Amino acid sequence: MIFDFTKYNTKHWYPGHMLKASRQIKDKLKLVDVALVLLDSRIPISSINETLNEILGNKARIYVFNKIDMATDKETEAWRKHFISQGHRVVLTDVPKKKGVDKIIPAVHKAIKEDRQKKGATRPLLRPERMMIIGVPNVGKSSLINAMASKKGTQTGPRPG
């Protein structure tokens, strides 16, 4: 039996705020040196937005597994090894306890240095390094920014900041 669904009016689901954010990321991406992609360590694959991966292209990136306290150590380590085997940089964090947050900046420095070498840059970077923090809702982007800044500068909550 073959079902023909062509007669049904299909609508694509892609919320307007996600489209707007994707456009903003595209516009600002050329201004940053590295992208921090924040993932929920309980569901790292499900918390990756494939559209963002496509937008990032060859931009240097670091995958930050957040909420490691809510996932088992065994599963987190397996996912960390998987991402590393794919050639990605990974940092594990528990932002409310500020665990692992101090490892992000050294990873950013290393990622930028390696990316510049890969592109053939010989001069040192004479401006501050720039990064973009991206991720799906509720992975802890605002909390990470607050933890890295050591103050509450970004409001956390259910609404996009």
C-alpha positions as CSV (number, residue, x, y, z in Angstrom):
1,M,0.0,0.0,0.0
2,I,1.4,3.4,-0.9
3,F,0.2,6.6,0.8
4,D,0.2,9.8,-1.2
5,F,0.6,12.9,1.1
6,T,1.1,15.4,-1.8
7,K,-2.4,16.6,-1.6
8,Y,-2.0,17.8,2.0
9,N,-0.8,21.3,2.7
10,T,2.4,20.9,4.6
11,K,3.9,23.7,6.6
12,H,7.5,23.9,7.6
13,W,8.2,24.3,11.3
14,Y,11.0,26.8,12.0
15,P,10.0,29.5,14.6
16,G,10.6,33.1,13.6
17,H,12.9,33.8,16.5
18,M,15.2,31.0,15.4
19,L,15.4,32.3,11.9
20,K,16.2,35.7,13.2
21,A,18.9,34.4,15.5
22,S,20.4,32.4,12.6
23,R,20.6,35.5,10.5
24,Q,22.2,37.4,13.4
25,I,24.8,34.7,13.9
26,K,25.6,34.7,10.2
27,D,26.1,38.5,10.3
28,K,28.3,38.5,13.4
29,L,30.3,35.3,12.8
30,K,32.9,37.1,10.8
31,L,33.6,39.3,13.8
32,V,34.5,36.5,16.1
33,D,37.5,34.1,16.4
34,V,35.8,31.1,18.0
35,A,32.3,29.9,18.7
36,L,31.5,28.2,22.0
37,V,28.7,25.7,21.3
38,L,26.9,25.0,24.6
39,L,25.4,21.5,24.9
40,D,23.4,19.8,27.7
41,S,25.7,16.9,28.7
42,R,22.6,14.7,29.3
43,I,21.6,14.9,25.7
44,P,24.6,16.3,23.7
45,I,23.4,15.2,20.2
46,S,19.9,16.4,20.8
47,S,21.1,19.8,22.0
48,I,23.0,20.5,18.8
49,N,21.1,22.6,16.3
50,E,22.2,21.3,12.9
51,T,21.4,24.7,11.3
52,L,23.9,26.3,13.6
53,N,26.5,23.7,12.6
54,E,25.9,24.5,8.9
55,I,26.2,28.3,9.6
56,L,29.4,27.9,11.6
57,G,31.1,26.0,8.7
58,N,34.8,26.0,9.3
59,K,34.8,28.5,12.2
60,A,36.9,27.4,15.1
61,R,34.6,26.0,17.8
62,I,34.6,24.5,21.2
63,Y,31.8,22.3,22.5
64,V,31.0,23.0,26.1
65,F,29.2,20.2,27.8
66,N,27.2,21.9,30.6
67,K,25.3,20.4,33.4
68,I,27.8,17.5,33.9
69,D,26.4,17.0,37.4
70,M,23.1,15.9,35.9
71,A,24.6,13.2,33.7
72,T,26.6,10.1,34.7
73,D,30.4,10.3,34.5
74,K,30.5,7.2,32.3
75,E,28.1,8.7,29.7
76,T,29.7,12.1,29.8
77,E,33.1,10.6,29.2
78,A,31.9,8.4,26.4
79,W,30.4,11.5,24.7
80,R,33.5,13.5,25.3
81,K,35.6,10.8,23.7
82,H,33.2,10.6,20.7
83,F,33.4,14.4,20.1
84,I,37.2,14.4,20.4
85,S,37.4,11.5,18.0
86,Q,35.5,13.6,15.5
87,G,38.2,16.3,15.8
88,H,36.3,18.6,18.1
89,R,37.5,20.5,21.2
90,V,35.5,19.7,24.4
91,V,35.2,21.4,27.8
92,L,33.1,19.9,30.6
93,T,31.3,22.4,32.9
94,D,28.9,22.6,35.8
95,V,28.2,26.4,35.6
96,P,26.3,26.9,38.9
97,K,29.2,25.4,40.8
98,K,31.7,27.1,38.4
99,K,33.3,23.7,37.8
100,G,35.3,23.7,34.6
101,V,34.5,27.3,33.7
102,D,38.2,28.2,34.3
103,K,39.2,25.7,31.5
104,I,37.2,27.6,28.8
105,I,39.5,30.6,28.3
106,P,42.7,28.5,27.9
107,A,40.8,26.3,25.4
108,V,39.7,29.4,23.5
109,H,43.3,30.7,23.4
110,K,44.5,27.3,22.1
111,A,41.6,27.0,19.5
112,I,42.3,30.5,18.1
113,K,46.1,29.8,18.0
114,E,45.6,26.5,16.1
115,D,43.0,28.0,13.8
116,R,45.3,31.0,12.9
117,Q,48.2,28.6,12.2
118,K,45.9,26.4,10.0
119,K,45.0,29.5,8.0
120,G,48.7,30.5,7.7
121,A,48.6,33.6,9.9
122,T,52.1,34.5,11.1
123,R,51.6,37.7,13.0
124,P,50.2,37.7,16.5
125,L,46.6,38.8,17.0
126,L,46.9,42.5,18.0
127,R,43.3,42.8,19.3
128,P,41.3,41.1,22.0
129,E,40.1,37.7,21.1
130,R,36.4,37.4,20.4
131,M,34.0,34.5,21.0
132,M,30.4,33.8,20.4
133,I,28.3,31.7,22.8
134,I,25.5,29.8,21.1
135,G,23.2,26.9,21.9
136,V,19.6,25.8,22.0
137,P,17.4,27.2,24.8
138,N,17.9,26.1,28.4
139,V,21.5,24.9,28.1
140,G,22.9,27.6,30.3
141,K,24.2,30.3,28.0
142,S,23.3,33.3,30.3
143,S,24.5,31.4,33.3
144,L,27.9,30.7,31.6
145,I,28.3,34.4,30.6
146,N,27.6,35.4,34.2
147,A,30.0,32.8,35.6
148,M,32.8,33.9,33.2
149,A,32.2,37.5,34.0
150,S,32.0,36.7,37.8
151,K,29.0,38.9,38.1
152,K,25.3,38.9,37.2
153,G,25.3,40.8,33.9
154,T,22.9,38.7,31.9
155,Q,19.4,37.9,33.1
156,T,18.6,34.2,33.1
157,G,15.1,32.9,32.4
158,P,12.8,31.5,29.8
159,R,13.0,34.5,27.5
160,P,15.8,35.0,24.9
161,G,18.4,37.5,26.0
